[in-house]
């Protein structure tokens, strides 16, 4: 069901809220591009870690950013993120890179670099942008905005299922990481994590992915029919 007019859709929320699954499904349902902006910050974090640059070393982070070529490509296995030609889609999903990404996302030099990247990606509209400040900072004029959230425990259980086979961490450790990341993201001075005033908030606890997407589609239909 493609909207009757080109729009931008943003989906924000904390770690483990199910944004990625829902964003991909919604993009598929409306025939739009899916853009995982959190992956961009993770890619910067991975590049910085590889070069031994700390999360507060602005000069080093600027050098890292200036040397990055980031591109999303659709493949038979879904959308993949390439960092300087290397597929890093799986490499950026570790707990260590998650925490590093949270830290570098608060640095102005990183945000300036990725702001231009994201603005360019949204220029043609007809896209679903997933992130943490899409509806508040990057695209405040987006026609449709959603904010997904759930308790830290529920989100930890979701994230644990995703990484349990590839990481030796406990559920409690994942929950503590999420609580710490929530604190980092919501208290940072630049673009703190929070719902946009005109965002539709959804708690997906107890809902299937199809049910969440169905609720979103109903709202999109209402907005585009006005």
Backbone as ProteinMPNN parsed JSONL, in Angstrom:
{"seq_chain_A": "XXXXXXXXXXXXXXXXXXXXXXXXXXXXXXXXXXXXXXXXXXXXXXXXXXXXXXXXXXXXXXXXXXXXXXXXXXXXXXXXXXXXXXXXXXXXXXXXXXXXXXXXXXXXXXXXXXXXXXXXXXXXXXXXXXXXXXXXXXXXXXXXXXXXXXXXXXXXXXXXXXXXXXXXXXXXXXXXXXXXXXXXXXXXXXXXXXXXXXXXXXXXXXXXXXXXXXXXXXXXXXXXXX", "coords_chain_A": {"N_chain_A": [[0.84, -1.194, 0.0], [1.22, 1.715, -1.165], [1.721, 5.05, -0.116], [-0.492, 7.792, -0.988], [0.803, 10.083, -1.678], [4.207, 11.277, -1.902], [6.063, 10.766, 1.028], [7.96, 11.259, 4.068], [8.935, 8.947, 6.498], [9.55, 8.492, 9.877], [11.065, 6.494, 12.382], [11.699, 6.285, 15.614], [13.395, 5.455, 18.742], [14.497, 3.665, 21.735], [17.317, 1.364, 22.258], [16.772, -2.009, 21.274], [14.01, -1.959, 21.016], [12.709, -3.026, 18.917], [12.765, -1.657, 16.558], [14.19, -2.03, 14.139], [13.226, -4.444, 12.901], [10.503, -3.779, 12.575], [10.694, -1.407, 11.082], [11.865, -2.264, 8.683], [9.862, -4.001, 7.773], [7.711, -2.239, 7.518], [8.67, -0.488, 5.565], [8.804, -2.247, 3.417], [6.098, -2.825, 3.163], [4.986, -0.406, 2.297], [6.416, 0.105, 0.069], [8.761, 1.608, 0.162], [12.164, 2.939, 0.543], [14.378, 1.601, 3.009], [16.141, 2.945, 5.692], [18.629, 2.498, 7.897], [19.701, 4.377, 10.264], [21.082, 4.151, 12.633], [22.956, 2.243, 12.077], [24.801, 3.654, 10.642], [26.105, 5.212, 12.585], [27.182, 3.14, 14.044], [28.961, 2.144, 12.197], [30.803, 4.218, 12.032], [31.761, 4.03, 14.628], [32.943, 1.48, 14.537], [34.96, 1.926, 12.646], [36.458, 3.849, 14.018], [37.286, 2.386, 16.254], [38.892, 0.46, 15.035], [40.982, 2.058, 14.229], [42.019, 2.859, 16.556], [40.996, 5.104, 17.815], [39.611, 7.061, 20.352], [36.321, 7.527, 21.864], [35.989, 10.178, 22.617], [37.821, 11.666, 21.317], [37.916, 14.15, 19.412], [39.395, 15.256, 17.226], [40.576, 13.005, 16.136], [38.272, 11.526, 15.507], [37.142, 13.17, 13.585], [39.028, 12.911, 11.565], [38.702, 10.184, 11.026], [36.022, 10.158, 10.094], [36.25, 11.726, 7.784], [37.51, 9.999, 6.122], [35.701, 8.101, 5.393], [33.544, 6.082, 3.417], [30.352, 5.475, 3.09], [27.739, 3.256, 2.361], [24.513, 2.027, 1.574], [23.311, -1.022, 0.366], [21.036, -2.936, -1.502], [20.557, -6.372, -1.331], [20.278, -9.907, -2.084], [19.974, -10.95, 0.408], [18.909, -8.953, 1.87], [19.081, -5.473, 2.975], [22.346, -4.219, 3.041], [25.17, -2.816, 4.775], [27.916, -1.023, 3.648], [31.237, -0.295, 4.35], [33.654, 1.66, 3.212], [33.716, -0.059, 1.015], [33.63, -2.57, 2.209], [31.57, -5.114, 3.477], [30.017, -4.587, 6.392], [27.885, -5.27, 7.88], [27.288, -7.356, 9.738], [29.405, -7.08, 11.522], [29.026, -4.769, 13.004], [27.237, -5.203, 15.042], [27.881, -5.98, 17.631], [27.968, -6.004, 21.288], [30.021, -4.322, 22.217], [30.546, -2.536, 20.097], [28.065, -1.373, 20.018], [27.964, 0.136, 22.42], [30.091, 1.861, 21.957], [29.133, 3.191, 19.713], [26.994, 4.57, 20.824], [28.383, 6.38, 22.365], [30.005, 7.844, 20.482], [28.006, 8.999, 19.022], [27.243, 11.223, 20.368], [29.09, 13.123, 19.857], [29.789, 16.226, 18.392], [31.276, 16.461, 15.982], [30.961, 14.011, 14.71], [28.205, 13.908, 14.401], [27.749, 16.086, 12.719], [28.973, 15.207, 10.368], [27.435, 12.887, 9.731], [24.93, 14.024, 9.576], [24.786, 15.37, 7.122], [25.013, 13.174, 5.443], [22.668, 11.75, 6.026], [20.661, 13.637, 5.392], [20.998, 13.819, 2.646], [20.275, 11.24, 1.898], [17.573, 11.374, 2.434], [16.549, 13.128, 0.639], [14.951, 12.601, -1.631], [12.643, 11.753, -0.47], [10.059, 9.337, 0.207], [10.9, 7.233, 1.966], [11.768, 5.181, 4.8], [13.037, 6.062, 7.766], [15.027, 4.884, 10.286], [15.975, 5.409, 13.651], [17.277, 7.452, 16.307], [16.943, 10.16, 16.618], [15.536, 10.986, 14.447], [12.958, 12.068, 13.987], [13.024, 14.304, 15.593], [15.345, 15.871, 15.192], [16.799, 15.382, 12.708], [14.849, 15.082, 10.621], [12.624, 17.05, 11.216], [10.333, 17.921, 9.978], [9.094, 15.743, 8.894], [6.398, 13.89, 7.533], [5.173, 11.718, 8.809], [5.636, 10.297, 11.957], [6.987, 7.967, 14.246], [7.388, 6.499, 17.511], [8.938, 3.989, 19.116], [8.835, 2.057, 22.072], [9.66, 0.224, 25.078], [9.843, -1.629, 28.182], [13.097, -1.813, 29.826], [13.751, -4.524, 30.417], [12.146, -6.079, 28.706], [13.118, -5.191, 26.261], [15.76, -6.002, 26.51], [15.468, -8.775, 26.492], [14.649, -9.163, 23.863], [16.912, -8.232, 22.434], [18.815, -10.003, 23.431], [18.032, -12.45, 22.361], [18.739, -11.957, 19.756], [21.532, -11.829, 19.749], [22.551, -13.932, 21.208], [23.617, -16.301, 20.13], [26.019, -15.539, 19.091], [27.518, -14.166, 20.935], [29.066, -14.153, 24.118], [27.37, -13.428, 26.494], [25.23, -12.617, 29.291], [21.66, -12.468, 29.918], [21.091, -10.591, 31.919], [23.351, -8.98, 31.744], [23.04, -7.883, 29.216], [20.732, -6.41, 29.681], [21.689, -4.51, 31.54], [23.507, -3.165, 29.92], [21.705, -1.99, 28.138], [20.238, -0.311, 29.83], [22.268, 1.446, 30.609], [22.902, 2.505, 28.122], [20.481, 3.744, 27.481], [20.542, 5.788, 29.378], [22.804, 7.204, 28.548], [21.974, 8.019, 25.961], [19.649, 9.518, 26.423], [20.388, 11.618, 28.053], [22.363, 13.07, 26.869], [23.847, 16.108, 25.673], [23.504, 16.936, 23.063], [20.987, 16.462, 20.753], [19.225, 14.649, 22.39], [17.743, 11.428, 23.17], [14.355, 11.246, 22.652], [10.755, 11.325, 22.31], [9.35, 12.882, 19.398], [7.218, 15.732, 19.5], [4.988, 15.431, 17.902], [4.933, 12.76, 17.376], [3.715, 9.39, 17.034], [3.411, 7.286, 19.661], [4.317, 3.945, 20.373], [4.013, 0.993, 22.174], [5.382, -2.001, 21.708], [5.14, -4.324, 23.191], [3.889, -7.534, 23.653], [2.675, -7.491, 21.215], [2.547, -8.629, 17.835], [4.91, -8.378, 15.118], [3.538, -7.867, 12.756], [1.18, -6.791, 13.738], [2.047, -4.386, 14.857], [3.017, -3.076, 12.573], [0.626, -2.959, 11.155], [-0.83, -1.155, 12.721], [0.696, 1.116, 12.281], [0.372, 1.453, 9.517], [-2.315, 2.093, 9.394], [-2.315, 4.604, 10.595], [-0.715, 6.01, 8.781], [-2.331, 5.936, 6.5], [-4.427, 7.495, 7.387], [-3.166, 10.007, 7.725], [-2.251, 10.617, 5.128], [-4.602, 10.887, 3.771], [-5.7, 13.242, 4.371]], "CA_chain_A": [[0.0, 0.0, 0.0], [2.054, 2.899, -1.268], [0.97, 6.265, 0.209], [-0.997, 8.51, -2.157], [1.753, 11.14, -2.01], [5.529, 10.972, -1.329], [6.25, 11.251, 2.389], [9.053, 10.717, 4.864], [8.472, 8.275, 7.709], [10.634, 8.29, 10.838], [10.786, 5.583, 13.491], [12.719, 6.451, 16.649], [13.184, 4.695, 19.963], [15.721, 3.165, 22.36], [17.873, 0.084, 21.818], [16.023, -3.222, 21.563], [12.556, -1.759, 20.98], [12.158, -3.687, 17.742], [12.672, -0.686, 15.461], [14.735, -2.535, 12.878], [12.274, -5.392, 12.317], [9.292, -3.067, 12.182], [11.023, -0.44, 10.03], [12.039, -3.002, 7.436], [8.56, -4.517, 7.347], [6.888, -1.109, 7.09], [9.209, -0.028, 4.283], [8.377, -3.226, 2.413], [4.642, -2.719, 2.997], [4.627, 0.819, 1.568], [7.251, 0.218, -1.12], [9.75, 2.669, 0.353], [13.505, 2.551, 0.961], [14.607, 1.512, 4.451], [17.444, 3.497, 6.044], [18.99, 2.254, 9.298], [20.693, 5.41, 10.582], [21.925, 3.686, 13.727], [24.058, 1.495, 11.476], [25.816, 4.624, 10.232], [26.899, 5.527, 13.781], [27.932, 1.936, 14.381], [30.064, 2.049, 11.243], [31.808, 5.184, 12.492], [32.35, 3.446, 15.839], [33.814, 0.385, 14.119], [36.137, 2.512, 12.001], [37.262, 4.496, 15.062], [37.908, 1.332, 17.06], [39.954, -0.144, 14.235], [42.102, 2.982, 14.133], [42.467, 3.189, 17.896], [40.527, 6.447, 18.172], [38.639, 7.02, 21.438], [35.024, 8.16, 21.598], [36.016, 11.604, 22.938], [38.928, 12.275, 20.584], [37.244, 14.783, 18.282], [40.282, 15.396, 16.067], [40.698, 11.677, 15.546], [36.977, 11.159, 14.934], [36.98, 13.939, 12.341], [39.891, 12.265, 10.573], [38.052, 8.926, 10.664], [34.834, 10.465, 9.286], [36.657, 12.245, 6.475], [37.989, 8.897, 5.302], [34.659, 7.079, 5.273], [32.595, 5.986, 2.312], [29.279, 4.639, 3.612], [26.71, 3.018, 1.351], [23.561, 0.929, 1.758], [23.027, -1.729, -0.887], [20.039, -4.003, -1.39], [21.051, -7.637, -1.856], [19.322, -11.001, -1.944], [19.812, -11.213, 1.842], [18.421, -7.744, 2.518], [19.921, -4.279, 2.859], [23.645, -4.372, 3.678], [25.93, -1.581, 4.899], [29.298, -1.166, 3.227], [32.173, 0.706, 4.861], [34.802, 1.671, 2.297], [33.652, -1.23, 0.156], [33.553, -3.806, 2.994], [30.281, -5.382, 4.103], [30.22, -4.617, 7.844], [26.549, -5.413, 8.473], [27.356, -8.215, 10.915], [30.474, -6.652, 12.434], [28.646, -3.601, 13.808], [26.151, -5.565, 15.945], [28.361, -6.5, 18.91], [27.716, -5.096, 22.425], [31.099, -3.329, 22.323], [30.322, -1.503, 19.089], [26.838, -0.677, 20.414], [28.304, 1.133, 23.43], [30.95, 2.842, 21.296], [28.261, 3.98, 18.84], [26.245, 5.477, 21.693], [29.302, 7.437, 22.795], [30.41, 8.722, 19.381], [26.832, 9.71, 18.508], [27.099, 12.466, 21.118], [30.153, 14.042, 19.456], [29.344, 17.117, 17.312], [31.977, 16.227, 14.718], [30.348, 12.843, 14.084], [26.832, 14.253, 14.043], [27.798, 16.955, 11.537], [29.29, 14.378, 9.211], [26.32, 12.011, 9.376], [23.761, 14.839, 9.249], [24.775, 15.58, 5.674], [24.769, 11.873, 4.822], [21.252, 11.413, 6.191], [19.859, 14.598, 4.63], [21.087, 13.44, 1.239], [19.493, 10.014, 1.737], [16.149, 11.686, 2.525], [16.206, 14.199, -0.3], [13.881, 12.193, -2.541], [11.53, 11.288, 0.347], [9.718, 7.926, -0.027], [11.844, 6.419, 2.729], [11.522, 4.949, 6.223], [14.289, 6.281, 8.484], [15.048, 4.358, 11.652], [17.074, 5.971, 14.436], [16.986, 7.961, 17.64], [16.571, 11.575, 16.553], [15.068, 11.254, 13.096], [11.788, 12.936, 14.008], [13.253, 15.507, 16.391], [16.47, 16.693, 14.729], [17.182, 15.218, 11.306], [13.698, 15.375, 9.762], [11.527, 17.537, 12.061], [9.145, 18.169, 9.161], [8.594, 14.492, 8.324], [4.932, 13.831, 7.608], [4.744, 10.66, 9.728], [6.679, 9.97, 12.932], [6.64, 6.969, 15.258], [8.364, 6.287, 18.582], [8.741, 2.668, 19.719], [9.494, 1.922, 23.371], [9.206, -0.844, 25.974], [10.679, -1.64, 29.382], [14.452, -2.329, 29.571], [13.79, -5.984, 30.464], [11.553, -6.582, 27.473], [14.055, -4.887, 25.174], [16.937, -6.858, 26.707], [15.109, -10.126, 26.041], [14.648, -9.127, 22.398], [18.298, -8.115, 21.979], [19.525, -11.225, 23.81], [17.697, -13.466, 21.36], [19.429, -11.619, 18.515], [22.988, -11.965, 19.817], [22.951, -15.044, 22.083], [24.39, -17.321, 19.416], [27.316, -15.021, 18.647], [28.195, -13.417, 21.994], [29.009, -14.837, 25.416], [26.85, -12.506, 27.497], [24.0, -13.056, 29.938], [20.516, -11.579, 29.758], [21.258, -9.485, 32.858], [24.382, -8.086, 31.215], [22.43, -7.155, 28.106], [19.818, -5.425, 30.262], [22.48, -3.426, 32.111], [24.018, -2.385, 28.786], [20.596, -1.203, 27.603], [19.944, 0.749, 30.807], [23.338, 2.434, 30.501], [22.773, 3.189, 26.836], [19.332, 4.644, 27.622], [20.995, 6.958, 30.135], [23.695, 7.973, 27.67], [21.246, 8.598, 24.834], [18.612, 10.468, 26.844], [20.941, 12.749, 28.827], [23.403, 13.793, 26.131], [23.492, 17.504, 25.413], [23.139, 17.098, 21.654], [19.959, 15.559, 20.227], [18.909, 13.536, 23.296], [16.665, 10.532, 22.765], [13.028, 11.571, 23.176], [9.766, 11.331, 21.225], [8.937, 14.17, 18.85], [5.909, 16.108, 20.042], [3.916, 14.951, 17.021], [5.145, 11.339, 17.075], [2.789, 8.4, 17.567], [4.171, 6.36, 20.495], [3.799, 2.583, 20.36], [4.694, -0.018, 22.989], [5.111, -3.246, 20.99], [5.089, -5.472, 24.089], [2.701, -8.36, 23.477], [2.162, -7.356, 19.849], [3.382, -9.205, 16.79], [5.415, -7.375, 14.197], [2.463, -7.536, 11.813], [0.214, -5.929, 14.423], [2.652, -3.055, 14.973], [3.006, -2.497, 11.229], [-0.764, -2.661, 10.831], [-1.181, 0.082, 13.418], [1.389, 2.193, 11.586], [-0.256, 1.646, 8.214], [-3.596, 2.779, 9.614], [-2.011, 6.021, 10.84], [-0.23, 6.587, 7.521], [-3.501, 6.119, 5.636], [-5.178, 8.645, 7.917], [-2.418, 11.232, 7.469], [-2.171, 10.917, 3.69], [-5.942, 11.136, 3.213], [-6.166, 14.577, 4.769]], "C_chain_A": [[0.874, 1.242, 0.0], [1.213, 4.132, -0.968], [0.601, 7.043, -1.059], [-0.103, 9.68, -2.56], [3.085, 10.817, -1.338], [5.674, 11.58, 0.067], [7.533, 10.661, 2.974], [8.462, 10.119, 6.129], [9.669, 8.066, 8.625], [10.168, 7.358, 11.951], [11.945, 5.674, 14.477], [12.401, 5.576, 17.85], [14.501, 4.166, 20.494], [16.149, 1.808, 21.825], [16.955, -1.073, 22.199], [14.517, -3.088, 21.518], [11.904, -2.429, 19.775], [12.048, -2.785, 16.532], [13.1, -1.278, 14.118], [13.754, -3.466, 12.174], [11.051, -4.679, 11.77], [9.565, -2.102, 11.023], [11.181, -1.128, 8.679], [10.696, -3.476, 6.887], [7.671, -3.387, 6.841], [7.36, -0.598, 5.736], [8.771, -0.957, 3.15], [6.889, -3.064, 2.11], [4.245, -1.503, 2.163], [5.484, 1.021, 0.314], [8.277, 1.321, -1.061], [11.125, 2.09, 0.66], [13.573, 2.518, 2.488], [16.017, 2.015, 4.751], [17.665, 3.337, 7.541], [20.082, 3.239, 9.689], [21.589, 5.007, 11.752], [23.125, 2.923, 13.207], [25.169, 2.434, 11.034], [26.716, 4.99, 11.412], [27.738, 4.326, 14.206], [29.143, 1.779, 13.453], [31.185, 3.021, 11.615], [32.529, 4.623, 13.711], [33.324, 2.329, 15.481], [35.101, 0.922, 13.506], [37.056, 3.158, 13.036], [37.99, 3.452, 15.905], [39.074, 0.703, 16.303], [41.195, 0.741, 14.173], [42.604, 3.436, 15.507], [42.083, 4.582, 18.347], [39.447, 6.333, 19.241], [37.387, 7.807, 21.122], [34.988, 9.648, 21.913], [37.15, 12.34, 22.227], [38.394, 12.912, 19.296], [38.123, 14.916, 17.043], [40.423, 14.056, 15.351], [39.408, 11.237, 14.88], [36.725, 11.911, 13.628], [37.815, 13.322, 11.23], [39.257, 10.961, 10.087], [36.876, 9.196, 9.725], [35.208, 10.915, 7.875], [37.147, 11.136, 5.542], [36.957, 7.819, 5.044], [33.832, 7.22, 4.002], [31.539, 4.992, 2.756], [28.186, 4.478, 2.558], [25.825, 1.848, 1.752], [23.306, 0.292, 0.398], [22.017, -2.842, -0.621], [20.587, -5.254, -2.057], [19.971, -8.698, -1.684], [19.05, -11.316, -0.475], [19.331, -9.978, 2.597], [19.374, -6.577, 2.315], [21.201, -4.462, 3.67], [24.345, -3.019, 3.732], [27.392, -1.849, 4.552], [30.125, 0.022, 3.723], [33.435, 0.632, 4.018], [34.882, 0.376, 1.489], [33.538, -2.561, 0.878], [32.169, -3.958, 3.615], [30.488, -5.557, 5.605], [28.913, -4.833, 8.59], [26.57, -6.255, 9.744], [28.338, -7.725, 11.946], [30.053, -5.521, 13.374], [27.594, -3.928, 14.864], [26.619, -6.151, 17.274], [28.042, -5.525, 20.033], [28.766, -3.998, 22.529], [30.9, -2.182, 21.324], [29.052, -0.711, 19.416], [27.144, 0.438, 21.408], [29.175, 2.237, 22.822], [30.115, 3.765, 20.415], [27.464, 4.99, 19.652], [27.119, 6.652, 22.098], [29.651, 8.387, 21.65], [29.231, 9.512, 18.834], [26.602, 11.032, 19.226], [28.147, 13.501, 20.711], [29.702, 14.893, 18.272], [30.0, 16.822, 15.973], [31.378, 15.041, 13.967], [28.945, 13.179, 13.599], [26.797, 15.155, 12.813], [28.04, 16.139, 10.275], [28.079, 13.547, 8.773], [25.036, 12.78, 9.082], [23.665, 15.021, 7.739], [24.494, 14.282, 4.931], [23.276, 11.543, 4.855], [20.344, 12.354, 5.401], [19.846, 14.227, 3.146], [20.244, 12.195, 0.971], [17.991, 10.306, 1.734], [15.662, 12.701, 1.513], [15.014, 13.838, -1.191], [12.63, 11.691, -1.82], [11.279, 9.805, 0.052], [10.708, 6.992, 0.665], [11.367, 6.291, 4.174], [12.876, 5.047, 6.92], [14.161, 5.796, 9.92], [16.227, 4.961, 12.411], [16.654, 6.385, 15.825], [16.563, 9.427, 17.643], [16.07, 11.958, 15.165], [13.915, 12.262, 13.091], [11.98, 14.231, 14.766], [14.297, 16.434, 15.8], [16.698, 16.602, 13.224], [16.047, 15.6, 10.362], [12.514, 15.857, 10.608], [10.24, 17.794, 11.293], [8.622, 16.907, 8.468], [7.086, 14.399, 8.531], [4.431, 12.811, 8.625], [5.909, 10.286, 10.64], [6.151, 8.953, 13.941], [7.754, 6.897, 16.293], [8.027, 4.967, 19.25], [9.496, 2.585, 21.035], [8.872, 0.772, 24.158], [10.135, -0.817, 27.183], [12.068, -2.185, 29.042], [14.515, -3.854, 29.55], [13.267, -6.598, 29.18], [12.507, -6.353, 26.301], [15.313, -5.741, 25.274], [16.659, -8.278, 26.222], [15.134, -10.197, 24.517], [16.086, -9.099, 21.869], [19.089, -9.384, 22.283], [19.263, -12.349, 22.811], [18.465, -13.232, 20.058], [20.91, -11.974, 18.561], [23.464, -13.186, 20.585], [23.843, -16.059, 21.385], [25.789, -16.849, 19.035], [28.077, -14.264, 19.725], [28.007, -14.124, 23.337], [28.621, -13.847, 26.514], [25.566, -13.071, 28.085], [22.889, -12.049, 29.673], [20.651, -10.371, 30.672], [22.295, -8.478, 32.362], [23.841, -7.253, 30.062], [21.497, -6.072, 28.636], [20.583, -4.242, 30.846], [23.071, -2.536, 31.021], [22.932, -1.462, 28.229], [20.251, -0.046, 28.535], [21.0, 1.851, 30.724], [23.233, 3.214, 29.193], [21.586, 4.146, 26.844], [19.751, 5.937, 28.315], [21.874, 7.844, 29.27], [22.914, 8.719, 26.601], [20.26, 9.686, 25.257], [19.15, 11.683, 27.592], [22.021, 13.517, 28.083], [22.909, 15.186, 25.769], [22.977, 17.712, 23.995], [22.139, 16.027, 21.242], [19.658, 14.39, 21.152], [17.739, 12.702, 22.781], [15.359, 10.937, 23.451], [12.035, 11.549, 22.02], [9.561, 12.742, 20.695], [7.537, 14.473, 19.367], [4.763, 15.564, 19.202], [4.107, 13.491, 16.622], [4.046, 10.483, 17.696], [3.618, 7.386, 18.346], [3.501, 4.99, 20.517], [4.653, 1.715, 21.266], [4.38, -1.363, 22.347], [5.025, -4.49, 21.866], [3.781, -6.242, 23.895], [2.072, -8.277, 22.102], [3.099, -8.063, 18.882], [3.885, -8.081, 15.901], [4.349, -6.928, 13.217], [1.445, -6.598, 12.447], [0.746, -4.506, 14.552], [2.622, -2.356, 13.613], [1.588, -2.128, 10.808], [-1.23, -1.367, 11.477], [-0.545, 1.287, 12.732], [0.737, 2.497, 10.245], [-1.587, 2.391, 8.339], [-3.365, 4.271, 9.834], [-1.544, 6.702, 9.557], [-1.394, 6.867, 6.575], [-4.311, 7.322, 6.078], [-4.49, 9.956, 7.572], [-2.456, 11.591, 5.986], [-3.535, 11.162, 3.046], [-6.444, 12.517, 3.559], [-6.019, 15.588, 3.63]], "O_chain_A": [[1.225, 1.758, 1.061], [0.109, 4.265, -1.496], [1.295, 6.962, -2.072], [-0.237, 10.21, -3.662], [3.1, 10.148, -0.305], [5.433, 12.772, 0.258], [8.103, 9.705, 2.448], [7.588, 10.717, 6.756], [10.69, 7.524, 8.201], [9.024, 7.426, 12.4], [13.044, 5.194, 14.199], [11.305, 5.029, 17.972], [15.514, 4.206, 19.795], [15.437, 1.182, 21.04], [16.425, -1.114, 23.309], [13.806, -4.002, 21.934], [10.682, -2.399, 19.631], [11.328, -3.097, 15.584], [12.455, -1.055, 13.094], [13.48, -3.299, 10.985], [10.614, -4.938, 10.649], [8.762, -1.995, 10.097], [10.694, -0.639, 7.66], [10.427, -3.366, 5.691], [6.959, -3.552, 5.851], [6.546, -0.309, 4.859], [8.414, -0.503, 2.063], [6.466, -3.152, 0.957], [3.275, -1.56, 1.406], [5.299, 1.995, -0.416], [8.634, 1.907, -2.083], [11.254, 0.912, 0.993], [12.912, 3.303, 3.169], [16.981, 1.563, 4.132], [16.979, 3.96, 8.351], [21.263, 2.971, 9.471], [22.726, 5.468, 11.851], [24.194, 2.948, 13.818], [26.343, 2.063, 11.046], [27.936, 5.072, 11.267], [28.867, 4.48, 14.67], [30.21, 1.336, 13.878], [32.366, 2.687, 11.524], [33.751, 4.722, 13.821], [34.408, 2.24, 16.057], [36.193, 0.438, 13.804], [38.278, 3.036, 12.952], [39.167, 3.614, 16.229], [40.128, 0.446, 16.886], [42.318, 0.245, 14.078], [43.492, 4.283, 15.609], [42.771, 5.179, 19.175], [38.475, 5.597, 19.067], [37.381, 8.651, 20.226], [34.042, 10.328, 21.515], [37.405, 13.511, 22.51], [38.417, 12.296, 18.231], [37.649, 14.71, 15.926], [40.393, 13.986, 14.123], [39.439, 10.639, 13.804], [36.164, 11.357, 12.682], [37.365, 13.22, 10.088], [39.269, 10.664, 8.893], [36.744, 8.548, 8.686], [34.564, 10.534, 6.898], [37.194, 11.313, 4.324], [37.286, 6.746, 4.536], [33.476, 8.32, 3.58], [31.799, 3.79, 2.795], [27.762, 5.454, 1.939], [26.311, 0.813, 2.209], [23.11, 0.988, -0.598], [22.129, -3.586, 0.353], [21.03, -5.211, -3.204], [18.879, -8.41, -1.195], [18.011, -11.888, -0.147], [19.344, -9.959, 3.828], [20.352, -6.681, 1.575], [21.148, -4.817, 4.848], [24.15, -2.175, 2.857], [28.018, -2.767, 5.081], [29.755, 1.182, 3.536], [34.192, -0.335, 4.098], [35.954, -0.201, 1.305], [33.364, -3.592, 0.229], [31.656, -3.015, 4.218], [31.063, -6.553, 6.044], [28.839, -4.605, 9.797], [25.928, -5.894, 10.73], [28.127, -7.934, 13.141], [30.661, -5.337, 14.428], [27.099, -3.017, 15.527], [25.82, -6.766, 17.98], [27.86, -4.335, 19.775], [28.444, -2.866, 22.888], [31.065, -1.011, 21.665], [28.972, 0.482, 19.126], [26.648, 1.555, 21.264], [29.006, 3.412, 23.145], [30.352, 4.973, 20.371], [27.277, 6.13, 19.226], [26.65, 7.788, 22.166], [29.598, 9.605, 21.823], [29.42, 10.578, 18.246], [25.845, 11.874, 18.743], [28.096, 14.641, 21.174], [29.277, 14.35, 17.252], [29.35, 16.923, 14.932], [31.294, 15.056, 12.739], [28.548, 12.775, 12.506], [25.921, 15.011, 11.96], [27.397, 16.352, 9.247], [27.739, 13.51, 7.59], [24.145, 12.258, 8.414], [22.599, 14.848, 7.149], [23.814, 14.287, 3.905], [22.697, 11.117, 3.856], [19.363, 11.91, 4.806], [18.814, 14.312, 2.481], [19.576, 12.103, -0.059], [17.219, 9.578, 1.11], [14.494, 13.09, 1.526], [14.166, 14.686, -1.47], [11.673, 11.255, -2.46], [12.21, 9.091, -0.319], [11.275, 6.09, 0.048], [10.669, 7.158, 4.7], [13.757, 4.218, 6.694], [13.293, 6.246, 10.668], [17.341, 5.023, 11.891], [15.794, 5.76, 16.445], [15.896, 9.88, 18.573], [16.168, 13.116, 14.759], [13.902, 13.195, 12.288], [11.193, 15.164, 14.608], [14.162, 17.654, 15.891], [16.781, 17.624, 12.542], [16.255, 16.354, 9.412], [11.507, 15.156, 10.71], [9.168, 17.877, 11.892], [7.798, 16.996, 7.558], [6.568, 14.784, 9.579], [3.382, 13.011, 9.238], [7.013, 9.998, 10.178], [5.025, 9.062, 14.425], [8.912, 7.192, 15.999], [6.974, 4.826, 19.873], [10.656, 2.989, 21.118], [7.72, 0.397, 23.938], [11.107, -0.063, 27.202], [12.214, -2.936, 28.078], [15.255, -4.425, 28.75], [13.866, -7.523, 28.631], [12.677, -7.228, 25.452], [15.871, -6.156, 24.258], [17.522, -8.908, 25.611], [15.593, -11.188, 23.948], [16.432, -9.857, 20.963], [19.935, -9.796, 21.489], [20.169, -13.106, 22.463], [18.801, -14.179, 19.347], [21.488, -12.372, 17.55], [24.664, -13.458, 20.615], [24.742, -16.619, 22.011], [26.648, -17.662, 18.694], [29.173, -13.767, 19.465], [26.926, -14.625, 23.645], [29.442, -13.479, 27.354], [24.896, -13.896, 27.464], [23.146, -10.919, 29.257], [20.362, -9.248, 30.26], [22.134, -7.271, 32.541], [24.145, -6.066, 29.944], [21.467, -4.958, 28.114], [20.174, -3.094, 30.669], [23.133, -1.315, 31.168], [23.196, -0.308, 27.893], [20.0, 1.069, 28.079], [20.675, 3.037, 30.763], [23.446, 4.426, 29.161], [21.666, 5.237, 26.279], [19.37, 7.033, 27.902], [21.723, 9.065, 29.251], [23.153, 9.902, 26.357], [20.06, 10.661, 24.533], [18.439, 12.675, 27.748], [22.545, 14.505, 28.598], [21.713, 15.411, 25.584], [22.118, 18.56, 23.756], [22.408, 14.832, 21.366], [19.818, 13.239, 20.746], [16.869, 13.194, 22.062], [15.275, 10.964, 24.678], [12.427, 11.734, 20.868], [9.595, 13.701, 21.466], [6.761, 13.556, 19.638], [3.689, 15.27, 19.726], [3.516, 13.03, 15.646], [3.513, 10.814, 18.755], [4.447, 6.693, 17.758], [2.283, 4.883, 20.66], [5.878, 1.699, 21.144], [3.243, -1.83, 22.421], [4.856, -5.595, 21.351], [2.697, -5.663, 23.967], [1.052, -8.916, 21.843], [4.311, -8.09, 19.093], [3.354, -6.971, 15.925], [4.263, -5.747, 12.882], [0.907, -5.715, 11.779], [0.004, -3.538, 14.381], [2.247, -1.187, 13.517], [1.377, -1.095, 10.172], [-1.94, -0.576, 10.856], [-1.164, 2.345, 12.616], [0.569, 3.66, 9.879], [-1.933, 3.215, 7.492], [-4.118, 5.104, 9.328], [-1.931, 7.836, 9.276], [-1.435, 7.912, 5.927], [-4.821, 8.078, 5.251], [-5.149, 10.916, 7.171], [-2.672, 12.75, 5.634], [-3.609, 11.597, 1.897], [-7.506, 12.926, 3.09], [-6.363, 16.758, 3.796]]}, "name": "protein", "num_of_chains": 1, "seq": "XXXXXXXXXXXXXXXXXXXXXXXXXXXXXXXXXXXXXXXXXXXXXXXXXXXXXXXXXXXXXXXXXXXXXXXXXXXXXXXXXXXXXXXXXXXXXXXXXXXXXXXXXXXXXXXXXXXXXXXXXXXXXXXXXXXXXXXXXXXXXXXXXXXXXXXXXXXXXXXXXXXXXXXXXXXXXXXXXXXXXXXXXXXXXXXXXXXXXXXXXXXXXXXXXXXXXXXXXXXXXXXXXX"}
